[in-house]
Amino acid sequence: MKTIHFLVEYTVDHFVAEEAMMKHYGYPDYGVHKIQHDNLVMDVAELIRQIESGQTLLTVKIANFMADWVKEHIIANDLKLGAFLKAKAGNIG
């Protein structure tokens, strides 16, 4: 569980930094993107609560869910954000 807690903390820190960047550069899909972040954090917090209380076992299925969410989020959203930021950088200077 120590590793899971570390990964959650790292993910939250990443989300905070990413959200600050989106706000700073006026990313038009900020609201939707932030909701996705918030939903994942809440879902994972609930999974951890269930695992720690013995209601759920940490299984490959849960680990795969988390990995799949991250991959899908990166492909569907973070690449779009990256293109937006790259275009913004091209307009600076």
KEZA-49871 format. One record per residue (C-alpha): residue number from 1; z, x, y. Coordinates in pm, 1 decimal. Layout:
REM KEZA-49871
<resi NUM	pz Z	px X	py Y>
...
//
This chain:
REM KEZA-49871
<resi 1	pz 0.0	px 0.0	py 0.0>
<resi 2	pz 53.1	px 294.8	py 232.5>
<resi 3	pz -322.2	px 358.7	py 232.3>
<resi 4	pz -398.8	px -7.2	py 303.1>
<resi 5	pz -158.7	px -8.5	py 598.5>
<resi 6	pz -318.9	px 311.8	py 732.3>
<resi 7	pz -668.0	px 161.9	py 703.0>
<resi 8	pz -559.7	px -155.8	py 881.6>
<resi 9	pz -400.9	px 44.8	py 1163.3>
<resi 10	pz -712.4	px 262.1	py 1194.1>
<resi 11	pz -936.5	px -46.9	py 1197.4>
<resi 12	pz -728.7	px -217.3	py 1466.9>
<resi 13	pz -740.5	px 99.3	py 1680.9>
<resi 14	pz -1118.6	px 115.4	py 1631.5>
<resi 15	pz -1155.7	px -250.6	py 1727.0>
<resi 16	pz -948.2	px -203.2	py 2044.0>
<resi 17	pz -1163.2	px 92.4	py 2152.6>
<resi 18	pz -1486.4	px -89.2	py 2068.4>
<resi 19	pz -1378.2	px -402.7	py 2252.9>
<resi 20	pz -1283.9	px -199.5	py 2561.9>
<resi 21	pz -1629.2	px -42.0	py 2559.5>
<resi 22	pz -1795.5	px -382.4	py 2522.7>
<resi 23	pz -1599.8	px -519.1	py 2818.9>
<resi 24	pz -1666.2	px -208.9	py 3030.6>
<resi 25	pz -2042.9	px -231.5	py 2981.6>
<resi 26	pz -2062.6	px -611.7	py 2998.1>
<resi 27	pz -2177.5	px -667.8	py 2640.6>
<resi 28	pz -2308.3	px -1026.8	py 2631.2>
<resi 29	pz -2186.3	px -1096.7	py 2274.2>
<resi 30	pz -1835.2	px -965.5	py 2340.1>
<resi 31	pz -1663.7	px -1299.2	py 2272.9>
<resi 32	pz -1826.4	px -1355.4	py 1933.8>
<resi 33	pz -1774.8	px -993.0	py 1832.5>
<resi 34	pz -1406.0	px -1003.2	py 1927.7>
<resi 35	pz -1353.0	px -1325.4	py 1732.2>
<resi 36	pz -1497.3	px -1153.4	py 1424.3>
<resi 37	pz -1256.0	px -863.6	py 1473.5>
<resi 38	pz -960.9	px -1097.3	py 1523.6>
<resi 39	pz -1050.3	px -1301.9	py 1216.1>
<resi 40	pz -1070.9	px -993.5	py 995.3>
<resi 41	pz -736.0	px -863.9	py 1120.5>
<resi 42	pz -573.0	px -1202.3	py 1050.4>
<resi 43	pz -735.7	px -1230.0	py 705.1>
<resi 44	pz -625.8	px -879.8	py 607.1>
<resi 45	pz -273.2	px -934.8	py 741.4>
<resi 46	pz -249.8	px -1247.5	py 524.9>
<resi 47	pz -380.0	px -1058.4	py 220.3>
<resi 48	pz -122.6	px -783.7	py 274.8>
<resi 49	pz 152.4	px -1044.0	py 308.0>
<resi 50	pz 41.8	px -1203.5	py -19.8>
<resi 51	pz 22.0	px -867.9	py -197.7>
<resi 52	pz 362.8	px -754.3	py -73.4>
<resi 53	pz 523.4	px -1086.0	py -168.9>
<resi 54	pz 372.4	px -1070.9	py -517.4>
<resi 55	pz 152.2	px -1377.6	py -468.4>
<resi 56	pz -166.9	px -1174.9	py -503.6>
<resi 57	pz -253.1	px -853.5	py -679.5>
<resi 58	pz -450.9	px -585.3	py -503.4>
<resi 59	pz -770.7	px -608.1	py -701.2>
<resi 60	pz -1115.6	px -462.2	py -695.4>
<resi 61	pz -1234.7	px -802.5	py -572.7>
<resi 62	pz -1016.6	px -778.4	py -260.9>
<resi 63	pz -1116.4	px -418.2	py -200.2>
<resi 64	pz -1482.0	px -514.7	py -236.5>
<resi 65	pz -1434.8	px -806.1	py 6.0>
<resi 66	pz -1300.6	px -568.8	py 268.0>
<resi 67	pz -1575.8	px -312.1	py 210.4>
<resi 68	pz -1846.0	px -579.5	py 218.5>
<resi 69	pz -1710.1	px -726.1	py 542.1>
<resi 70	pz -1717.0	px -388.1	py 710.2>
<resi 71	pz -2071.9	px -315.7	py 589.4>
<resi 72	pz -2199.0	px -657.0	py 698.2>
<resi 73	pz -2025.1	px -630.1	py 1034.5>
<resi 74	pz -2175.5	px -288.9	py 1098.2>
<resi 75	pz -2525.8	px -397.7	py 997.3>
<resi 76	pz -2521.9	px -734.3	py 1175.1>
<resi 77	pz -2315.5	px -655.5	py 1483.8>
<resi 78	pz -2234.9	px -292.6	py 1548.3>
<resi 79	pz -2598.5	px -182.8	py 1526.8>
<resi 80	pz -2681.4	px -450.6	py 1785.1>
<resi 81	pz -2398.1	px -322.2	py 2004.3>
<resi 82	pz -2524.9	px 33.7	py 1960.6>
<resi 83	pz -2874.3	px -65.4	py 2075.7>
<resi 84	pz -2723.2	px -241.0	py 2379.9>
<resi 85	pz -2515.9	px 65.8	py 2471.9>
<resi 86	pz -2812.2	px 298.3	py 2418.8>
<resi 87	pz -3021.7	px 82.7	py 2653.0>
<resi 88	pz -2738.3	px 85.6	py 2907.5>
<resi 89	pz -2717.1	px 465.1	py 2886.4>
<resi 90	pz -3093.3	px 486.9	py 2943.2>
<resi 91	pz -3050.3	px 289.0	py 3265.6>
<resi 92	pz -2780.8	px 522.0	py 3400.3>
<resi 93	pz -2893.9	px 811.4	py 3609.7>
//
